[in-house]
Amino acid sequence: MSVELNYRITGEGPPLILLHGLFGSLENLGGIARRLQDEWQVHALDQRNHGGSPHTDAMDYPSMAEDVIAYMDSQGIKTACILGHSMGGKVAMQVALQAPERVEKIIVADIAPVSYKARHDAILEGMKDIDLSGVSSRQDADRLMAGFVEMPATRQFLLKNLERVPREEQTEGSPMFRWRLNLPAIDACYTDLANAPEGSGPFDGPVLFLKGADSAYIQEKHRDEIQRLFPAAELRIIQDTGHWLHAEKADTFAALCRRFLSGEK
């Protein structure tokens, strides 16, 4: 069953849907939205169990694709282009495989249509193990998280999910902060999120895969599966970037998206 996603709409023009990755929110692709909203009506979505969207126990790609399709229905969008990063890229692929008649083009940022081994165990463990009753500031949470997540930038990204409990909801002795995302559901459904999108394909429409040159998420061994499911796919590599290519080189990323969406060669 689909859920009603939180969203932000900016710009005017043909609809372009943006889908963030795991542990993210619609804010993650905000820089790309600002760079493209002059020509497209950008619909940035919080996926289920993230940001301001509803929490639900189920979190698999067919269900998340249904959320996007339901959102399109609610906005009167017959067809759209979809851009997704990481987990959001898998959702974009799932929508294209599940409802190809609703999709014009997709852009898949640094993910392949394959199953991956667990990569976020330390992150999940750290977020679950933080005793929020002892957290009175983000600095406290960062210090506790450092035992599980070494990179400061990664911790800062994760801690964007930490929100202060409104004063009217606080009770004596209760935590001052809480996780905005549905951590138990993400933990329980992590295997589903590591899996490949479902569907035998192919989706014959235009597909652009964007890879960070320093990232291992898209590899040569994935080429056959990409071509099987998305025979019209093309790949562009952004040098000197990793998995966060849309943030590390936003201008280059947006320029490649613009060229692809506009049909330029």
Summary of the structure (lengths in Angstrom):
residues: 265
radius of gyration: 18.4
end to end distance: 39.8
largest distance: 61.7
contacts: 873
relative contact order: 0.16
helix: 42%
strand: 17%
